[in-house]
Amino acid sequence: RFTRGYGAMHQIHVMQADKGCDFDFLQRGGAAPNGEPEIH
């Protein structure tokens, strides 16, 4: 088991395939998006 470095970050923060296989700390938090912007 890794305790530091990339190995530890990978074990702790990488999400599963159904959630995009990305680091969880790269996810945007807060309010839900408002959808498509209005085109003028």
Biopython code that builds the backbone (N, CA, C, O; Angstrom):
import numpy as np
from Bio.PDB.StructureBuilder import StructureBuilder

atoms = [
    (1, "ARG", "N", (0.848, -1.192, 0.000)),
    (1, "ARG", "CA", (0.000, 0.000, 0.000)),
    (1, "ARG", "C", (0.883, 1.241, 0.000)),
    (1, "ARG", "O", (1.856, 1.333, 0.748)),
    (2, "PHE", "N", (0.524, 2.184, -0.849)),
    (2, "PHE", "CA", (1.265, 3.438, -0.924)),
    (2, "PHE", "C", (0.791, 4.389, 0.169)),
    (2, "PHE", "O", (-0.394, 4.431, 0.500)),
    (3, "THR", "N", (1.720, 5.143, 0.718)),
    (3, "THR", "CA", (1.352, 6.131, 1.731)),
    (3, "THR", "C", (1.565, 7.554, 1.244)),
    (3, "THR", "O", (1.045, 8.500, 1.835)),
    (4, "ARG", "N", (2.335, 7.710, 0.156)),
    (4, "ARG", "CA", (2.628, 9.042, -0.375)),
    (4, "ARG", "C", (2.727, 8.997, -1.889)),
    (4, "ARG", "O", (2.812, 7.921, -2.482)),
    (5, "GLY", "N", (2.717, 10.165, -2.511)),
    (5, "GLY", "CA", (2.968, 10.281, -3.937)),
    (5, "GLY", "C", (1.788, 9.901, -4.815)),
    (5, "GLY", "O", (0.648, 9.796, -4.362)),
    (6, "TYR", "N", (2.108, 9.695, -6.110)),
    (6, "TYR", "CA", (1.075, 9.406, -7.098)),
    (6, "TYR", "C", (0.330, 8.111, -6.771)),
    (6, "TYR", "O", (-0.884, 8.035, -6.962)),
    (7, "GLY", "N", (1.036, 7.102, -6.283)),
    (7, "GLY", "CA", (0.388, 5.832, -5.946)),
    (7, "GLY", "C", (-0.706, 6.008, -4.911)),
    (7, "GLY", "O", (-1.788, 5.437, -5.043)),
    (8, "ALA", "N", (-0.431, 6.796, -3.882)),
    (8, "ALA", "CA", (-1.430, 7.060, -2.840)),
    (8, "ALA", "C", (-2.591, 7.869, -3.411)),
    (8, "ALA", "O", (-3.752, 7.576, -3.126)),
    (9, "MET", "N", (-2.281, 8.890, -4.218)),
    (9, "MET", "CA", (-3.353, 9.688, -4.827)),
    (9, "MET", "C", (-4.238, 8.811, -5.700)),
    (9, "MET", "O", (-5.462, 8.940, -5.680)),
    (10, "HIS", "N", (-3.623, 7.926, -6.461)),
    (10, "HIS", "CA", (-4.381, 7.043, -7.350)),
    (10, "HIS", "C", (-5.292, 6.125, -6.544)),
    (10, "HIS", "O", (-6.463, 5.971, -6.889)),
    (11, "GLN", "N", (-4.787, 5.519, -5.493)),
    (11, "GLN", "CA", (-5.584, 4.601, -4.680)),
    (11, "GLN", "C", (-6.743, 5.302, -3.984)),
    (11, "GLN", "O", (-7.822, 4.725, -3.848)),
    (12, "ILE", "N", (-6.537, 6.514, -3.551)),
    (12, "ILE", "CA", (-7.547, 7.211, -2.756)),
    (12, "ILE", "C", (-8.545, 7.975, -3.623)),
    (12, "ILE", "O", (-9.735, 7.995, -3.307)),
    (13, "HIS", "N", (-8.093, 8.600, -4.703)),
    (13, "HIS", "CA", (-8.918, 9.586, -5.393)),
    (13, "HIS", "C", (-9.423, 9.217, -6.781)),
    (13, "HIS", "O", (-10.258, 9.949, -7.313)),
    (14, "VAL", "N", (-8.971, 8.126, -7.402)),
    (14, "VAL", "CA", (-9.459, 7.787, -8.738)),
    (14, "VAL", "C", (-10.814, 7.106, -8.613)),
    (14, "VAL", "O", (-10.983, 6.150, -7.855)),
    (15, "MET", "N", (-11.788, 7.629, -9.387)),
    (15, "MET", "CA", (-13.143, 7.080, -9.355)),
    (15, "MET", "C", (-13.241, 5.869, -10.280)),
    (15, "MET", "O", (-12.347, 5.629, -11.092)),
    (16, "GLN", "N", (-14.310, 5.121, -10.157)),
    (16, "GLN", "CA", (-14.530, 3.926, -10.956)),
    (16, "GLN", "C", (-14.971, 4.291, -12.371)),
    (16, "GLN", "O", (-15.284, 5.448, -12.649)),
    (17, "ALA", "N", (-14.995, 3.302, -13.263)),
    (17, "ALA", "CA", (-15.286, 3.522, -14.679)),
    (17, "ALA", "C", (-16.649, 4.165, -14.910)),
    (17, "ALA", "O", (-16.787, 5.014, -15.790)),
    (18, "ASP", "N", (-17.650, 3.776, -14.138)),
    (18, "ASP", "CA", (-18.988, 4.336, -14.347)),
    (18, "ASP", "C", (-19.076, 5.815, -13.981)),
    (18, "ASP", "O", (-20.056, 6.481, -14.315)),
    (19, "LYS", "N", (-18.057, 6.329, -13.299)),
    (19, "LYS", "CA", (-18.031, 7.745, -12.925)),
    (19, "LYS", "C", (-16.957, 8.510, -13.683)),
    (19, "LYS", "O", (-16.714, 9.677, -13.377)),
    (20, "GLY", "N", (-16.306, 7.888, -14.663)),
    (20, "GLY", "CA", (-15.394, 8.593, -15.543)),
    (20, "GLY", "C", (-13.915, 8.343, -15.336)),
    (20, "GLY", "O", (-13.104, 8.941, -16.043)),
    (21, "CYS", "N", (-13.522, 7.493, -14.404)),
    (21, "CYS", "CA", (-12.107, 7.152, -14.189)),
    (21, "CYS", "C", (-11.223, 8.380, -14.031)),
    (21, "CYS", "O", (-10.114, 8.409, -14.565)),
    (22, "ASP", "N", (-11.681, 9.379, -13.320)),
    (22, "ASP", "CA", (-10.917, 10.603, -13.140)),
    (22, "ASP", "C", (-10.665, 10.806, -11.653)),
    (22, "ASP", "O", (-11.267, 10.130, -10.818)),
    (23, "PHE", "N", (-9.784, 11.728, -11.324)),
    (23, "PHE", "CA", (-9.557, 12.058, -9.924)),
    (23, "PHE", "C", (-10.788, 12.774, -9.373)),
    (23, "PHE", "O", (-11.312, 13.681, -10.019)),
    (24, "ASP", "N", (-11.251, 12.381, -8.201)),
    (24, "ASP", "CA", (-12.445, 12.996, -7.633)),
    (24, "ASP", "C", (-12.256, 14.475, -7.318)),
    (24, "ASP", "O", (-13.231, 15.227, -7.317)),
    (25, "PHE", "N", (-11.025, 14.913, -7.049)),
    (25, "PHE", "CA", (-10.813, 16.324, -6.730)),
    (25, "PHE", "C", (-10.832, 17.217, -7.969)),
    (25, "PHE", "O", (-10.759, 18.440, -7.848)),
    (26, "LEU", "N", (-10.930, 16.622, -9.158)),
    (26, "LEU", "CA", (-11.062, 17.416, -10.374)),
    (26, "LEU", "C", (-12.522, 17.668, -10.735)),
    (26, "LEU", "O", (-12.805, 18.409, -11.676)),
    (27, "GLN", "N", (-13.447, 17.065, -10.002)),
    (27, "GLN", "CA", (-14.869, 17.264, -10.238)),
    (27, "GLN", "C", (-15.280, 18.663, -9.825)),
    (27, "GLN", "O", (-14.767, 19.209, -8.848)),
    (28, "ARG", "N", (-16.192, 19.228, -10.560)),
    (28, "ARG", "CA", (-16.726, 20.540, -10.213)),
    (28, "ARG", "C", (-17.773, 20.352, -9.116)),
    (28, "ARG", "O", (-18.652, 19.499, -9.233)),
    (29, "GLY", "N", (-17.679, 21.131, -8.077)),
    (29, "GLY", "CA", (-18.652, 21.068, -6.997)),
    (29, "GLY", "C", (-19.617, 22.231, -7.077)),
    (29, "GLY", "O", (-19.488, 23.105, -7.934)),
    (30, "GLY", "N", (-20.574, 22.235, -6.187)),
    (30, "GLY", "CA", (-21.499, 23.358, -6.119)),
    (30, "GLY", "C", (-22.778, 23.116, -6.888)),
    (30, "GLY", "O", (-23.252, 21.985, -6.993)),
    (31, "ALA", "N", (-23.328, 24.185, -7.424)),
    (31, "ALA", "CA", (-24.628, 24.144, -8.084)),
    (31, "ALA", "C", (-24.576, 23.334, -9.377)),
    (31, "ALA", "O", (-23.532, 23.200, -10.016)),
    (32, "ALA", "N", (-25.730, 22.805, -9.733)),
    (32, "ALA", "CA", (-25.853, 22.056, -10.980)),
    (32, "ALA", "C", (-25.760, 23.018, -12.164)),
    (32, "ALA", "O", (-26.153, 24.179, -12.051)),
    (33, "PRO", "N", (-25.245, 22.546, -13.294)),
    (33, "PRO", "CA", (-25.156, 23.421, -14.462)),
    (33, "PRO", "C", (-26.546, 23.844, -14.939)),
    (33, "PRO", "O", (-27.528, 23.138, -14.708)),
    (34, "ASN", "N", (-26.623, 24.983, -15.596)),
    (34, "ASN", "CA", (-27.900, 25.533, -16.057)),
    (34, "ASN", "C", (-28.303, 25.016, -17.425)),
    (34, "ASN", "O", (-29.311, 25.467, -17.969)),
    (35, "GLY", "N", (-27.571, 24.108, -17.986)),
    (35, "GLY", "CA", (-27.895, 23.582, -19.301)),
    (35, "GLY", "C", (-27.191, 24.361, -20.395)),
    (35, "GLY", "O", (-26.178, 25.017, -20.152)),
    (36, "GLU", "N", (-27.730, 24.287, -21.586)),
    (36, "GLU", "CA", (-27.133, 24.959, -22.735)),
    (36, "GLU", "C", (-27.324, 26.468, -22.639)),
    (36, "GLU", "O", (-28.379, 26.932, -22.206)),
    (37, "PRO", "N", (-26.314, 27.239, -23.038)),
    (37, "PRO", "CA", (-26.475, 28.698, -23.030)),
    (37, "PRO", "C", (-27.400, 29.152, -24.158)),
    (37, "PRO", "O", (-27.550, 28.469, -25.171)),
    (38, "GLU", "N", (-28.005, 30.299, -23.964)),
    (38, "GLU", "CA", (-28.885, 30.862, -24.975)),
    (38, "GLU", "C", (-28.045, 31.355, -26.154)),
    (38, "GLU", "O", (-27.029, 32.021, -25.956)),
    (39, "ILE", "N", (-28.463, 31.032, -27.366)),
    (39, "ILE", "CA", (-27.726, 31.441, -28.564)),
    (39, "ILE", "C", (-28.395, 32.683, -29.138)),
    (39, "ILE", "O", (-29.608, 32.706, -29.344)),
    (40, "HIS", "N", (-27.589, 33.724, -29.398)),
    (40, "HIS", "CA", (-28.127, 34.994, -29.925)),
    (40, "HIS", "C", (-27.735, 35.167, -31.358)),
    (40, "HIS", "O", (-28.090, 36.169, -31.978)),
]
sb = StructureBuilder()
sb.init_structure("model")
sb.init_model(0)
sb.init_chain("A")
sb.init_seg("    ")
for serial, (resi, resn, name, xyz) in enumerate(atoms, 1):
    if name == "N":
        sb.init_residue(resn, " ", resi, " ")
    sb.init_atom(name, np.array(xyz, "f"), 0.0, 1.0, " ", f" {name:<3s}", serial, name[0])
structure = sb.get_structure()
